[in-house]
Amino acid sequence: MTRVMLQDIKTAVSLPDELFRRAEQLARRLRIPRGQLYARAIDEYVQAHSEESVTAALDEVYAENAGDLDEALTASQAGAVGDEDW
């Protein structure tokens, strides 16, 4: 059995005073350390901007609006792209 141990890395970040105060208040309200709050926030941000989530969001938008597209234009665009692997 392989065991992976992850090590926390400390970093310094400059924040505007108001954002720092709001983060402090939230950390106290959630009863979590400031570092944990920042780690959670960064994790959520990174996940929201990952390629998979962006692609999923675009797929959702186009799935909902696909019926609104002109059929001739859709066929023309599909032909222009061909069978390339994106």
N, CA, C and O atoms as CSV, one atom per row, in Angstrom:
chain,resi,resn,atom,element,x,y,z
A,1,MET,N,N,0.853,-1.176,0.000
A,1,MET,CA,C,0.000,0.000,0.000
A,1,MET,C,C,0.897,1.238,0.000
A,1,MET,O,O,1.777,1.381,0.849
A,2,THR,N,N,0.662,2.124,-0.960
A,2,THR,CA,C,1.434,3.358,-1.051
A,2,THR,C,C,0.750,4.434,-0.232
A,2,THR,O,O,-0.469,4.599,-0.285
A,3,ARG,N,N,1.539,5.151,0.512
A,3,ARG,CA,C,0.988,6.207,1.351
A,3,ARG,C,C,1.586,7.533,0.915
A,3,ARG,O,O,2.807,7.682,0.861
A,4,VAL,N,N,0.732,8.491,0.607
A,4,VAL,CA,C,1.180,9.798,0.170
A,4,VAL,C,C,0.965,10.796,1.295
A,4,VAL,O,O,-0.128,10.903,1.850
A,5,MET,N,N,2.020,11.524,1.622
A,5,MET,CA,C,1.890,12.537,2.664
A,5,MET,C,C,2.067,13.897,2.003
A,5,MET,O,O,3.094,14.167,1.379
A,6,LEU,N,N,1.083,14.729,2.142
A,6,LEU,CA,C,1.148,16.065,1.584
A,6,LEU,C,C,1.606,17.037,2.650
A,6,LEU,O,O,1.212,16.950,3.813
A,7,GLN,N,N,2.438,17.956,2.231
A,7,GLN,CA,C,2.980,18.942,3.161
A,7,GLN,C,C,2.377,20.302,2.841
A,7,GLN,O,O,2.318,20.709,1.681
A,8,ASP,N,N,1.935,20.992,3.868
A,8,ASP,CA,C,1.426,22.346,3.680
A,8,ASP,C,C,2.591,23.281,3.382
A,8,ASP,O,O,3.698,23.118,3.896
A,9,ILE,N,N,2.303,24.266,2.535
A,9,ILE,CA,C,3.306,25.272,2.198
A,9,ILE,C,C,2.786,26.621,2.648
A,9,ILE,O,O,1.646,26.987,2.361
A,10,LYS,N,N,3.623,27.356,3.351
A,10,LYS,CA,C,3.242,28.693,3.806
A,10,LYS,C,C,3.585,29.697,2.714
A,10,LYS,O,O,4.589,29.570,2.014
A,11,THR,N,N,2.719,30.698,2.592
A,11,THR,CA,C,2.950,31.755,1.619
A,11,THR,C,C,2.431,33.072,2.166
A,11,THR,O,O,1.537,33.092,3.013
A,12,ALA,N,N,2.980,34.147,1.692
A,12,ALA,CA,C,2.519,35.476,2.106
A,12,ALA,C,C,1.720,36.079,0.952
A,12,ALA,O,O,2.125,36.010,-0.208
A,13,VAL,N,N,0.595,36.664,1.293
A,13,VAL,CA,C,-0.282,37.265,0.295
A,13,VAL,C,C,-0.712,38.638,0.792
A,13,VAL,O,O,-1.072,38.798,1.958
A,14,SER,N,N,-0.675,39.615,-0.085
A,14,SER,CA,C,-1.148,40.955,0.269
A,14,SER,C,C,-2.607,41.082,-0.134
A,14,SER,O,O,-2.983,40.778,-1.267
A,15,LEU,N,N,-3.427,41.538,0.815
A,15,LEU,CA,C,-4.859,41.717,0.569
A,15,LEU,C,C,-5.262,43.136,0.931
A,15,LEU,O,O,-4.677,43.744,1.827
A,16,PRO,N,N,-6.256,43.661,0.238
A,16,PRO,CA,C,-6.802,44.948,0.672
A,16,PRO,C,C,-7.367,44.818,2.089
A,16,PRO,O,O,-7.897,43.767,2.451
A,17,ASP,N,N,-7.258,45.870,2.882
A,17,ASP,CA,C,-7.699,45.828,4.274
A,17,ASP,C,C,-9.138,45.332,4.431
A,17,ASP,O,O,-9.416,44.490,5.285
A,18,GLU,N,N,-10.043,45.851,3.614
A,18,GLU,CA,C,-11.456,45.477,3.743
A,18,GLU,C,C,-11.665,43.988,3.458
A,18,GLU,O,O,-12.433,43.331,4.162
A,19,LEU,N,N,-11.003,43.454,2.452
A,19,LEU,CA,C,-11.128,42.032,2.147
A,19,LEU,C,C,-10.576,41.194,3.298
A,19,LEU,O,O,-11.166,40.179,3.668
A,20,PHE,N,N,-9.444,41.617,3.865
A,20,PHE,CA,C,-8.868,40.907,4.999
A,20,PHE,C,C,-9.847,40.884,6.169
A,20,PHE,O,O,-10.045,39.841,6.792
A,21,ARG,N,N,-10.461,42.034,6.471
A,21,ARG,CA,C,-11.419,42.101,7.595
A,21,ARG,C,C,-12.609,41.179,7.353
A,21,ARG,O,O,-13.051,40.479,8.264
A,22,ARG,N,N,-13.126,41.177,6.131
A,22,ARG,CA,C,-14.274,40.315,5.830
A,22,ARG,C,C,-13.895,38.845,5.931
A,22,ARG,O,O,-14.685,38.028,6.404
A,23,ALA,N,N,-12.694,38.508,5.490
A,23,ALA,CA,C,-12.216,37.126,5.594
A,23,ALA,C,C,-12.055,36.716,7.050
A,23,ALA,O,O,-12.414,35.601,7.430
A,24,GLU,N,N,-11.517,37.611,7.862
A,24,GLU,CA,C,-11.365,37.336,9.295
A,24,GLU,C,C,-12.726,37.077,9.938
A,24,GLU,O,O,-12.881,36.133,10.713
A,25,GLN,N,N,-13.695,37.902,9.621
A,25,GLN,CA,C,-15.045,37.736,10.177
A,25,GLN,C,C,-15.636,36.395,9.752
A,25,GLN,O,O,-16.247,35.697,10.561
A,26,LEU,N,N,-15.457,36.043,8.496
A,26,LEU,CA,C,-15.999,34.775,8.013
A,26,LEU,C,C,-15.317,33.590,8.690
A,26,LEU,O,O,-15.986,32.636,9.086
A,27,ALA,N,N,-14.010,33.642,8.824
A,27,ALA,CA,C,-13.282,32.558,9.487
A,27,ALA,C,C,-13.763,32.384,10.924
A,27,ALA,O,O,-13.940,31.259,11.390
A,28,ARG,N,N,-13.976,33.505,11.630
A,28,ARG,CA,C,-14.484,33.414,13.008
A,28,ARG,C,C,-15.892,32.817,13.020
A,28,ARG,O,O,-16.207,31.966,13.851
A,29,ARG,N,N,-16.733,33.271,12.090
A,29,ARG,CA,C,-18.111,32.773,12.051
A,29,ARG,C,C,-18.154,31.271,11.738
A,29,ARG,O,O,-18.971,30.539,12.294
A,30,LEU,N,N,-17.269,30.824,10.845
A,30,LEU,CA,C,-17.209,29.399,10.484
A,30,LEU,C,C,-16.406,28.583,11.484
A,30,LEU,O,O,-16.395,27.353,11.439
A,31,ARG,N,N,-15.730,29.292,12.392
A,31,ARG,CA,C,-14.875,28.652,13.412
A,31,ARG,C,C,-13.792,27.781,12.773
A,31,ARG,O,O,-13.576,26.630,13.154
A,32,ILE,N,N,-13.120,28.380,11.784
A,32,ILE,CA,C,-12.003,27.693,11.141
A,32,ILE,C,C,-10.812,28.643,11.117
A,32,ILE,O,O,-10.990,29.860,11.141
A,33,PRO,N,N,-9.604,28.099,11.069
A,33,PRO,CA,C,-8.421,28.956,10.987
A,33,PRO,C,C,-8.402,29.746,9.670
A,33,PRO,O,O,-8.936,29.299,8.655
A,34,ARG,N,N,-7.793,30.896,9.711
A,34,ARG,CA,C,-7.689,31.759,8.534
A,34,ARG,C,C,-7.071,31.005,7.352
A,34,ARG,O,O,-7.555,31.111,6.225
A,35,GLY,N,N,-6.015,30.252,7.608
A,35,GLY,CA,C,-5.358,29.500,6.532
A,35,GLY,C,C,-6.287,28.508,5.862
A,35,GLY,O,O,-6.237,28.320,4.647
A,36,GLN,N,N,-7.139,27.872,6.664
A,36,GLN,CA,C,-8.097,26.920,6.108
A,36,GLN,C,C,-9.125,27.644,5.241
A,36,GLN,O,O,-9.518,27.136,4.190
A,37,LEU,N,N,-9.560,28.819,5.672
A,37,LEU,CA,C,-10.496,29.615,4.877
A,37,LEU,C,C,-9.883,29.954,3.527
A,37,LEU,O,O,-10.524,29.780,2.491
A,38,TYR,N,N,-8.631,30.442,3.534
A,38,TYR,CA,C,-7.964,30.808,2.291
A,38,TYR,C,C,-7.764,29.586,1.398
A,38,TYR,O,O,-7.952,29.665,0.184
A,39,ALA,N,N,-7.382,28.456,1.995
A,39,ALA,CA,C,-7.179,27.236,1.205
A,39,ALA,C,C,-8.485,26.795,0.539
A,39,ALA,O,O,-8.495,26.419,-0.633
A,40,ARG,N,N,-9.584,26.844,1.292
A,40,ARG,CA,C,-10.883,26.473,0.723
A,40,ARG,C,C,-11.276,27.418,-0.416
A,40,ARG,O,O,-11.764,26.986,-1.460
A,41,ALA,N,N,-11.054,28.706,-0.193
A,41,ALA,CA,C,-11.422,29.702,-1.202
A,41,ALA,C,C,-10.616,29.497,-2.484
A,41,ALA,O,O,-11.169,29.544,-3.583
A,42,ILE,N,N,-9.327,29.271,-2.343
A,42,ILE,CA,C,-8.484,29.064,-3.519
A,42,ILE,C,C,-8.868,27.775,-4.223
A,42,ILE,O,O,-8.907,27.730,-5.453
A,43,ASP,N,N,-9.153,26.723,-3.459
A,43,ASP,CA,C,-9.562,25.451,-4.051
A,43,ASP,C,C,-10.841,25.618,-4.870
A,43,ASP,O,O,-10.927,25.124,-5.994
A,44,GLU,N,N,-11.826,26.306,-4.315
A,44,GLU,CA,C,-13.078,26.536,-5.040
A,44,GLU,C,C,-12.827,27.345,-6.310
A,44,GLU,O,O,-13.394,27.045,-7.361
A,45,TYR,N,N,-11.993,28.354,-6.217
A,45,TYR,CA,C,-11.696,29.213,-7.365
A,45,TYR,C,C,-10.995,28.419,-8.466
A,45,TYR,O,O,-11.344,28.536,-9.641
A,46,VAL,N,N,-10.011,27.615,-8.084
A,46,VAL,CA,C,-9.275,26.814,-9.056
A,46,VAL,C,C,-10.210,25.809,-9.725
A,46,VAL,O,O,-10.155,25.625,-10.941
A,47,GLN,N,N,-11.064,25.162,-8.941
A,47,GLN,CA,C,-12.008,24.204,-9.515
A,47,GLN,C,C,-12.971,24.888,-10.472
A,47,GLN,O,O,-13.287,24.342,-11.530
A,48,ALA,N,N,-13.434,26.058,-10.118
A,48,ALA,CA,C,-14.380,26.786,-10.962
A,48,ALA,C,C,-13.752,27.204,-12.288
A,48,ALA,O,O,-14.458,27.397,-13.278
A,49,HIS,N,N,-12.440,27.343,-12.307
A,49,HIS,CA,C,-11.765,27.788,-13.519
A,49,HIS,C,C,-11.000,26.673,-14.223
A,49,HIS,O,O,-10.224,26.931,-15.143
A,50,SER,N,N,-11.217,25.453,-13.797
A,50,SER,CA,C,-10.539,24.345,-14.464
A,50,SER,C,C,-11.143,24.146,-15.849
A,50,SER,O,O,-12.286,24.530,-16.097
A,51,GLU,N,N,-10.378,23.551,-16.738
A,51,GLU,CA,C,-10.849,23.326,-18.104
A,51,GLU,C,C,-12.143,22.527,-18.123
A,51,GLU,O,O,-13.042,22.817,-18.912
A,52,GLU,N,N,-12.242,21.525,-17.259
A,52,GLU,CA,C,-13.416,20.685,-17.253
A,52,GLU,C,C,-14.672,21.472,-16.890
A,52,GLU,O,O,-15.722,21.293,-17.507
A,53,SER,N,N,-14.563,22.342,-15.891
A,53,SER,CA,C,-15.739,23.086,-15.467
A,53,SER,C,C,-16.131,24.132,-16.500
A,53,SER,O,O,-17.317,24.399,-16.694
A,54,VAL,N,N,-15.147,24.724,-17.162
A,54,VAL,CA,C,-15.448,25.694,-18.212
A,54,VAL,C,C,-16.135,24.983,-19.372
A,54,VAL,O,O,-17.136,25.466,-19.900
A,55,THR,N,N,-15.594,23.834,-19.765
A,55,THR,CA,C,-16.201,23.066,-20.850
A,55,THR,C,C,-17.614,22.626,-20.479
A,55,THR,O,O,-18.526,22.705,-21.302
A,56,ALA,N,N,-17.797,22.167,-19.250
A,56,ALA,CA,C,-19.131,21.741,-18.811
A,56,ALA,C,C,-20.110,22.906,-18.835
A,56,ALA,O,O,-21.261,22.739,-19.239
A,57,ALA,N,N,-19.670,24.078,-18.409
A,57,ALA,CA,C,-20.548,25.247,-18.421
A,57,ALA,C,C,-20.915,25.627,-19.846
A,57,ALA,O,O,-22.072,25.942,-20.121
A,58,LEU,N,N,-19.951,25.602,-20.752
A,58,LEU,CA,C,-20.247,25.912,-22.154
A,58,LEU,C,C,-21.171,24.873,-22.765
A,58,LEU,O,O,-22.093,25.219,-23.504
A,59,ASP,N,N,-20.931,23.591,-22.462
A,59,ASP,CA,C,-21.811,22.534,-22.963
A,59,ASP,C,C,-23.246,22.748,-22.492
A,59,ASP,O,O,-24.194,22.555,-23.253
A,60,GLU,N,N,-23.392,23.148,-21.235
A,60,GLU,CA,C,-24.722,23.389,-20.680
A,60,GLU,C,C,-25.409,24.551,-21.396
A,60,GLU,O,O,-26.590,24.464,-21.731
A,61,VAL,N,N,-24.684,25.621,-21.628
A,61,VAL,CA,C,-25.252,26.791,-22.311
A,61,VAL,C,C,-25.699,26.411,-23.715
A,61,VAL,O,O,-26.815,26.727,-24.128
A,62,TYR,N,N,-24.818,25.730,-24.444
A,62,TYR,CA,C,-25.154,25.400,-25.825
A,62,TYR,C,C,-26.212,24.312,-25.916
A,62,TYR,O,O,-26.957,24.266,-26.895
A,63,ALA,N,N,-26.296,23.442,-24.927
A,63,ALA,CA,C,-27.344,22.417,-24.933
A,63,ALA,C,C,-28.714,23.058,-24.774
A,63,ALA,O,O,-29.687,22.629,-25.393
A,64,GLU,N,N,-28.779,24.086,-23.941
A,64,GLU,CA,C,-30.057,24.768,-23.708
A,64,GLU,C,C,-30.484,25.602,-24.903
A,64,GLU,O,O,-31.680,25.764,-25.145
A,65,ASN,N,N,-29.522,26.136,-25.657
A,65,ASN,CA,C,-29.836,27.048,-26.745
A,65,ASN,C,C,-29.632,26.446,-28.126
A,65,ASN,O,O,-29.750,27.156,-29.125
A,66,ALA,N,N,-29.329,25.159,-28.206
A,66,ALA,CA,C,-29.030,24.546,-29.502
A,66,ALA,C,C,-30.210,24.647,-30.465
A,66,ALA,O,O,-30.006,24.795,-31.670
A,67,GLY,N,N,-31.418,24.571,-29.965
A,67,GLY,CA,C,-32.591,24.626,-30.826
A,67,GLY,C,C,-32.817,25.990,-31.438
A,67,GLY,O,O,-33.569,26.108,-32.406
A,68,ASP,N,N,-32.190,27.022,-30.903
A,68,ASP,CA,C,-32.377,28.373,-31.413
A,68,ASP,C,C,-31.470,28.688,-32.596
A,68,ASP,O,O,-31.612,29.738,-33.222
A,69,LEU,N,N,-30.540,27.788,-32.906
A,69,LEU,CA,C,-29.593,28.052,-33.973
A,69,LEU,C,C,-30.192,27.728,-35.336
A,69,LEU,O,O,-30.979,26.792,-35.477
A,70,ASP,N,N,-29.810,28.510,-36.328
A,70,ASP,CA,C,-30.238,28.268,-37.695
A,70,ASP,C,C,-29.642,26.949,-38.171
A,70,ASP,O,O,-28.436,26.737,-38.044
A,71,GLU,N,N,-30.476,26.055,-38.720
A,71,GLU,CA,C,-30.001,24.719,-39.104
A,71,GLU,C,C,-28.932,24.775,-40.182
A,71,GLU,O,O,-27.967,24.012,-40.128
A,72,ALA,N,N,-29.081,25.663,-41.163
A,72,ALA,CA,C,-28.097,25.769,-42.243
A,72,ALA,C,C,-26.756,26.262,-41.691
A,72,ALA,O,O,-25.698,25.774,-42.088
A,73,LEU,N,N,-26.807,27.218,-40.785
A,73,LEU,CA,C,-25.589,27.735,-40.184
A,73,LEU,C,C,-24.912,26.659,-39.342
A,73,LEU,O,O,-23.691,26.506,-39.391
A,74,THR,N,N,-25.698,25.916,-38.573
A,74,THR,CA,C,-25.152,24.843,-37.744
A,74,THR,C,C,-24.456,23.798,-38.607
A,74,THR,O,O,-23.356,23.356,-38.279
A,75,ALA,N,N,-25.087,23.402,-39.705
A,75,ALA,CA,C,-24.503,22.404,-40.602
A,75,ALA,C,C,-23.224,22.938,-41.240
A,75,ALA,O,O,-22.245,22.204,-41.377
A,76,SER,N,N,-23.228,24.191,-41.625
A,76,SER,CA,C,-22.054,24.809,-42.234
A,76,SER,C,C,-20.890,24.859,-41.251
A,76,SER,O,O,-19.751,24.560,-41.611
A,77,GLN,N,N,-21.178,25.232,-40.025
A,77,GLN,CA,C,-20.132,25.300,-39.005
A,77,GLN,C,C,-19.581,23.910,-38.703
A,77,GLN,O,O,-18.371,23.733,-38.563
A,78,ALA,N,N,-20.466,22.933,-38.603
A,78,ALA,CA,C,-20.023,21.564,-38.315
A,78,ALA,C,C,-19.135,21.054,-39.443
A,78,ALA,O,O,-18.147,20.363,-39.192
A,79,GLY,N,N,-19.476,21.389,-40.679
A,79,GLY,CA,C,-18.663,20.968,-41.814
A,79,GLY,C,C,-17.306,21.637,-41.825
A,79,GLY,O,O,-16.317,21.032,-42.239
A,80,ALA,N,N,-17.245,22.888,-41.370
A,80,ALA,CA,C,-15.983,23.618,-41.343
A,80,ALA,C,C,-15.018,23.043,-40.308
A,80,ALA,O,O,-13.803,23.045,-40.506
A,81,VAL,N,N,-15.572,22.556,-39.211
A,81,VAL,CA,C,-14.736,22.006,-38.146
A,81,VAL,C,C,-14.250,20.602,-38.515
A,81,VAL,O,O,-13.113,20.233,-38.220
A,82,GLY,N,N,-15.111,19.836,-39.153
A,82,GLY,CA,C,-14.742,18.486,-39.538
A,82,GLY,C,C,-14.718,17.554,-38.355
A,82,GLY,O,O,-15.404,17.768,-37.356
A,83,ASP,N,N,-13.917,16.517,-38.484
A,83,ASP,CA,C,-13.851,15.490,-37.438
A,83,ASP,C,C,-12.626,15.647,-36.558
A,83,ASP,O,O,-12.116,14.661,-36.026
A,84,GLU,N,N,-12.143,16.877,-36.397
A,84,GLU,CA,C,-10.968,17.088,-35.570
A,84,GLU,C,C,-11.266,16.768,-34.110
A,84,GLU,O,O,-12.370,17.001,-33.618
A,85,ASP,N,N,-10.264,16.234,-33.435
A,85,ASP,CA,C,-10.403,15.929,-32.018
A,85,ASP,C,C,-10.042,17.158,-31.211
A,85,ASP,O,O,-8.888,17.586,-31.219
A,86,TRP,N,N,-11.002,17.728,-30.518
A,86,TRP,CA,C,-10.781,18.946,-29.737
A,86,TRP,C,C,-10.392,18.539,-28.367
A,86,TRP,O,O,-10.150,19.394,-27.515
